[in-house]
Amino acid sequence: MFSITGPIGGLEVSLPPPLHAPDGFFSIPVAVAAWLISAAVIFVAIRMTGRQLNERLVPAMGVFAAFIFAAQMFNFPIAGGTSGHLVGGALAAIVLGPWAAVLVVTSVVVIQALMFQDGGLVVMGVNILNMAVLSSFGGYLLYVAARRLIPNEWGILIPGAVAAWASVEIAAIAAAVQLSLSGTSPLSIALPAMAGVHVLIGIGEALITVGALAVILASRKDLLQLSSASSTGAAR
């Protein structure tokens, strides 16, 4: 996601840093629909994650929530007044599994909105849907697909980079569609603008994700088994 000031669809708009969408960018119907979808996914995520909670997953979720929360506070400049920061959905899903990742990123989005006014309350469902749900599941599914092609440790880092980059693009494309549905900006303007700048932001996401995965591989390789356990538990 990003912060930018400039014309979008003929309107002069400003997204405040670090980046969560503020109230007013999305219409009430879009915001309500996003709330309903996000609430349904969170409900299922709580049930799925609850089935395989153990002494390893609980602290790992806390650590990842703290890491993502802190990492999102640091923006890296891109171009033309834009900046990006870690979303973290793909990273959390790769290590914890997608259901646990949804809960971790959702907790970060909620805390940032309530305590730091980062992101609007009315459109919080949109931020949760894009950053927690679509980013986590989109990144995880791509990671699993790419992981089958590379069996060794590079099969964690390379697919991890691809998944992280793609997760940002997925969230950006979703936001562009939502802006179009809200009447804020035509899709012909919003889609190339959002997808284009997030190509670069996704590279930053990929680098941070690969760095984190490399540290985990070197120090706590056993943590990478949590996502497998999560998927197995969810399938039961």
N, C-alpha and C positions, 0 to 999 in steps of 0.2 A: 504494500500500500504506500501512499505517498502524500506529501504536502505540496501544494502548488497554488499560486495566485495567477489568475489570468482569465481570458474569455472562454467560456464553454457554452456552446449553443447560443451565442449572441448575448450571454449574460456574463457580467464580471463577478466571479466567485472566488472564494478563498477557503481552502481546506487548511485548518490549523494543524501544526505539527503536534504530536508525532504523526497522526494520520487517520484516525478513525473518523468515519463519516459523521458530520454533525446533523442535528435536526434541520429540516427544511430542504435537504437535498433530494429526499425521496418522498413520494406522495403517501398519504395515509393508507390507501389500499395496499400499496406495495409494502409499506412498513408492517401493516397488520398481517399480511400473508407471510412475510418473513418471520414475524414473531411466532405464528402458528407452526410453521415448518420447523423452526429452530426448537420450539418447545417440545414438539413431538420427538425430534431426534435426541434431544437431551434426556427426555424420559426413557427412551429405549437405551441410550448410552448408560444411564444410571443402572438400569437393570442388567445389561450385559456386563458392565464392569464389576458390578456387585457379585456376580457369579464367580469371579476369579480373583477377588481381592486376597492378598496374602501379605506376609511381612516384607516382601520385596517390592511389590507394586505400589503400596501406599506411600512409603517414603520416596520412591522414584517419581511418582506423580507430583509430590510436593516440591521436590528438587527441580523438576522440569518447569513447573509453574513459576517458581522463583526465578529460574534462569531466563525464561521467555519474557517474564515481566521486566526484569532488569535490562535484557538485551533490547527490548523494544524502546527503551528510553534513549538509545543512541541511534541517531540518524546519520546516514552517509549520503553526501551530495551526489547527484546524478548529472543533471544538465538542465539548463533553462529554468532554474529556480526550483527544480524538483529535488526531493530527497526521499530516501527509502529507509526501511528498518526491517528487522527480522519479524516475520509473521510466526514461524515456529510450528505451524500445523503439521507439515511433512516430517520434520525432525521428531516431534513428539509421537507421531503415528508410527514411524519406523522403529522406535525404541519401545513404546508402550502399547502399541496397537491403536487402531483408529477410534475405537469407542472411548478409551481412556484419554486419547488426545483431544477429542471433542470436549470432554469435561475440563481438561487442563486449560486449553485455550479459551474456553468460555469463561472460566473463572478469572483469567487475566483480563479479558475484555470487560467483564462486569466490574471488577475492582477499579480498573482505569477510568471507567465512565463515572462510577459513583464517587470515587475519592479524588480524582484528578480532572474531572470534567473533560476527559478525552473521549469524545464521541457522544452523540445525543442519546437521550433515554428513549425517545419515541422510535428512533431508528436503530436501537441496540440489537433488535432482532436481525436487521440487515447485516450489521457488523459481525454478529455471531454466526449467521448463515454463511457469509463469505469467508471469514477468517478461521472459524472453528470447524464448521461442517464441511464445506466444499474444499477448503484447503487441505484439511486432514485426510478426508477420504479420497480426494482426487490424487494427492501426492502418494498416499499409501498404495492405491491400486496400481499406479504406474511403477512404483518401487517393486512391488511383488512381481509384476510382469517382467520388468527388466532384470530382476534378481535371478530369474530362471536361466537367463542367457549367460551369466558369469558366475561360476560356482565358488570362486575363491574370495579372499577378502576384498579384492577390487569389485566384487559383486555386491559389496555393501556401499563402498564409497562412490563409485560411478553411478549406479542407480539412485543412490541417495542424492547426488547432485542434480540428476535429471528430474527426480521427483520434487525436490525443493524448488527448482526453477519453474516447473510446470504448475506447482501448487499456487504460486504467485500469479501466474498468467490466468489460471482458472478463476481465482478470486477477482482479478481485474476485469475479465470478460463478463463475469456475473454482475459486477457493479455497473459496467457499461450497459448491459441489458436492463438492469433495474432503473438506471437513470433514464433510459429511453422510455420504459413503461411508465415512469413517473412524469414524463413530459418535461424533464429538466433539460435534456439535451438529446437531439436526434441520434439514433444509433450510428448513422454514417459519420458523425463527429466523435461521439463518445467512445466507440469501439476502437478506432485506430489510435486515438489519444491515450486511452487507458492501456490497451494492449502494447502500444509502442513503447511508452516509458517504462512499463513493467518488464519488458524484455531485459532492460538494464538492471532494474531493481531485483529481478529474479536471479541475476548473476551474483549479486551480493548475498542473497538468500542461500544460493547454492554453496558459495564459499564458506559461509558461516556454518552451514549444516555439515559440510564435509569436514571442517575443522573439528566440530563437536563430535562427529562420529569417529574421527581418527583418535581423538582423546579417549573416547569410550573403548575403542578397540585395543588401545594400548594399556588401559588401566582397569576397565571393568567390562570385559568382553561378555561376561555373563548377563549383563543388562540387555543385550540385544536379543536374548531369548524371551524377553517379556512380551514382545509383540507376537511371537509365535504362540505363546501361552494364551494371550488375549484372544487371538483368532480362534484357537481351539475351544476356548471357553464359550465364545460367542456362537460357535457352531453347534453346541450341545443343546 
